[in-house]
């Protein structure tokens, strides 16, 4: 009996699975080492806290410099412990993502070996390739969100705890400096609150469910303009109306991806977004003045964002076009059926 040769998709999937398992072993080892370091720092912090309590009981009899040295040592120990705990949380989050990714890859492999990897007639993309693309795109987005949460709100909360601790201890030594620390804490909290709101809006804007695609695109463009310092112009033509929920979220995510690409990769300063809401077809065009790219090189790259937009547009009865040259900006446009 002659066994079928493994497809390119299956080989890529096996390679991805091997790399994920290797990364999972490395992260697990780093977590074990970090847990040991956190344990040591916790013991050191407890000893310093005990010494600080002894100092507090003798404030009237101890030199001012010795008191300050005790407080400085305590704050330094706490800061080291907070930083190490933050690193440990990041590693544990990465391990959780890798474990989920590994499970998804194993399911995709089972689907491929079960016969789902055969290419369709006419050389069309195989179901296995589509599954692999969706898996990679979803996991890439999860990792991006995880990094944003850790580097943004999670890190800020750790700093808040440290600032609050500093203010509490300064209350007993220098009330004015403690008041300054509390004011700094308030300012930091207000800034972080706004970042959390922006993060939630980017993750899933509630107004997309309440008001629909057009108002959400305008609101997102205004927020992006303010955050990125870009000139973003939105034009919506045709019959502005509510669409099917899955179509609205697909179009919004595509525009979100293209706008982010223009800022991060294209380094554009101006972006024009055109949405034509025809009765039968929806057309989206995103035109930027960034550094552009070579479309031929893109087709050979591992970039998932544009490929996923193309895939979804074609699945919904539409098409996808790229017009770009290095140094001359880029125009990405696609259409989908409004009656999908």
N, C-alpha and C positions, 0 to 999 in steps of 0.2 A: 504494500500500500504506500502510495506517495503522499507525503504530508504537504499541505499548502505552505507556500513561503509566507513568512510574516510580512504584513504590509508596513509601509513607512510609518503610518500612524501608530501601529502596534509597537514598532521599535522605539519610536519617540516616547511612547507611553511607558515602556519598560525602563528607558533611560531616566525619564522624569521620576519614576517610582524609586529607582535605585538612589538617585540623588536626594530625594526627599527622605528616604530611610537613613541615609548617611547624615544628612543635616539634623535629623531627629536624634540620632545617637550623640552627635556633637553637642546639641543644645541640652540634652539630658545630663551629659557630663558637666557642662558649664553650670547648670542649675545646682547640681550636687556640690560643686566647689563654692558657688555663691552662697548656698545655704550654710556651709561651714563658716564662711567669712562673716555672714550676718550673725551667726551664733556667737562668734568671738567678739564682734563689735557690741552686741547686746550685753555681754558680760562686762566689757570695759565700760560701757555707758552706765550700767548699774553701779559699778564701783565708784565712778566719778560722781554720780548722783548722790551716793551715800556720803562721799566726802563733802559735797556741796551743802548737804543738809547740816553737816557738822559745822561748816563755816557759817551758815546762817544763824546757828545758835550762839556764835561768838562774834557777831558783827561789831559790837562795841569795843572789843578788845584786840581786834586784828587790824593790821595795816591795810589801808585802802588798796594798795597795789596787789597785795596777796588776795584780797577779795575779788578784784577784777580778774586776776589770773585764774582763780577757781571758776568764775563764770565763763571766761573765755574757753577754758578746757572743756567745760560741760557743753557749751554751744558747739564747739568743734566736734566733739564726740557724737552729739545728736545729728549734726549735719552729715557726717560720714555715714551714720547709720541710715538716715533718710535716703541718701544717694544710693547706697548699696541695696536697700530694699526696693528702690525704684528700678534698679537694674535687674533685680531678681524678678520683679513683677513683669518687666518687659520680656525676659527670657521665658517665663512661664506662659505668657500670652503667645509668644512665638511658637512654643511647643504645642499649645492647643491648636493653633492654626495649622501647623505641620501635620498633626495627627488627623485633623479633619480632611486636609488635602490628601493625605495618604489613603484614608478611607474612600474618598471620592475617586481617586485614581484606581484603586483596587476594583471598585464597582465598574468603572469605565473599561478596565481590562477584561472583567468578566463579560461585559456586553460585547467587547470586540471578539473574544474567543468563542462567544456564542453565535457568531455569524453576522454580527452587526457591522463588521468592518469591510464587507464587500462593497466595492465602488459601484455606483449606479451607472446605468447605460449612458454612453456618450461621454464618458470621462468626467462626469460631474463629481463634485466633492463627496466623499464617502460620509455616511453617518458618523463613523468613528472620528473623522477629522473634525466634524462639527462639534461632537461631544468634547473632544480634546480642547478645542478653542474655547468653548464655553467654560469648561472647568478651569483652564488657566486664567481666563479673564476674570471669573468670579473670585478666584483665590488671590489674584493680584490686587483686586479692589479691596478685599478683606484685609490684606496685609497693609495696604495704604491707609485704610481707616484705623487699623490698630496702631500704626505709627503715629498718626495724627492725634489719636486719643492719648497715647502715652506721652508724646512730646508736648502736647498742649494742655488739656484740662487735668490729666493725671499728675503731670509734673507741677502744674500750678498749685494743685491741692496740697502736694507735699511741701511746697514752699510756704503756703498759707499756714500750715501746721507749725513749721519752723519759725515763721515770723510771729505767730501768736505766742509761741513758747518764749521767744526773745522778749516780747513785750511784757509778758507776765513776770519774767525775772527782773526786768528793768524797773518795774513798778516799785521794787524794794530798794533800788539803788538810785535811779535817776528818773523821776516822774516825767520831766519834759522830753527826755529821749524816748521814753516809753510811749508818750503821746505821738511823737513823730513816727515811731514804728507802726502804731495803729493807723495813722493816716496813710502811710505807705501801703499797709495791708488793705485798707479800704479801696485805694486806687487800683491796686493789683486785682482785687476781687471784681471790681466793676469792669475792668478790661477783659478779664477771663470770662465773665458772664456774657459779654458781647461775643467773644470768640465761640463760646458754647452755642449761642443762638445761631451764629453763622454756620457752625458745624452741623447743627440739627437741620437747618434749612438746606444745606448741601446734601445731607444724607437722605432726607425725604421731606421736601417742602409740603406742609399741610395745605397750602392754598392750591396745590395741584389737584387735590381731591375736592376742594370746596369751590374753586373758581374756574379751574380748567387750565389748558395749556398756554393760551396767549397771555393772560395776566401774570402767570408764573414766569414765563420767559422774560417779560419786561422787568419784573421785580428781581429776578436772578441777575439780569444784565446790569441793573443799577448797583446791586450789591457787589458784583464782580468788578465793576468799574471803580468803585470806592476802594476795594481791597487791593486790587492789582495796579491801580493807577493807569488803566487803559481807557481809551476812548471807544466805547462799545455802543454801536447804533443798531437799533432793532426796528425792522419794518415788517408789518404783518398785513398782507393783502388777502383779497377774496372774502369768502363767507366765514367770518370769525364766529366760531361756535364750539360747543363741547363735542369731543370725539369719544370713541370707546376708551375706557380707562387704560387698557394695555397699550393702545396706540399712543395715547398722551404720554405715558411714562417712557415708551421707547423713543419718541421724538425728543422729549426733554433730556433724557440721558445722552442721546446723540449730540445735541447742542451743547450740553455740559461738557462732554468729552472734547468736542472740537474747540470750544472756547478755552478749555484748559490747555490743549495742545498748542494753541496760538500763543498763549502766554508763556508756558513752560519751555516748549521746544522751539517754537518759532520766534520767541522774544519780540512779538509784535507790539506796536503801540496803538494801532487802530484795527478794529474788527467790525465788519458789517454783517449782520444776521438778517436774512430774508426768509420769511415763512409765507408761502402762498397756499392758502387753504381753499383749494378748488373743491368743486362738488364731488369729483371722482378721484382726484389725486391730491396729495399733499407734497409740496416741494420745499425743501430746506436747502439754503445755501449759506455758507460761512466763508467770508472773504477777509483775509488779513494781509497786512503789509510787512510780515515778518521775514525771516531769512530764507524761507522756502526749503524745498528738499527735492531730491531726484526721485520721481515716481518709480523708476526701474529699481533703484536701490531699496525703496520701500517694499516692493513686492518680494524681495529676497530677505527682508529683515524679519525679526521675531515679534515685531510690534503687533499688539492684539487689538488696540482701540479701534483703528480705522477698519481693520479686517472684520471685526465684530459688527460694526455699523453696516458694512457692505453685506455681510451675511444676513443680517436681520432685514435689511431693505429688500434684498432679493427674495427672501422667504415670504415677504409680504407683498409680492407682486410688483416691486419697483426696481430701480436701478441706482447705480452709484458712480460718481465721476470725480476724478482728481485732476486739477490743473495747477501745476507748480513747477518752478525752476529755482535752483539755488540763487539766493539773493534777490528774488523777485516776488516774494510772498506766496500765498497759496489760496486756492479756492476749492473747497470741498462741497459738493452738492449731491443730494440724493432725493429720490421720490419714493413714496409708498402709496398703496391704494387706500383711499379714504373709506372704502367699503370692505376692508379686510375683515 
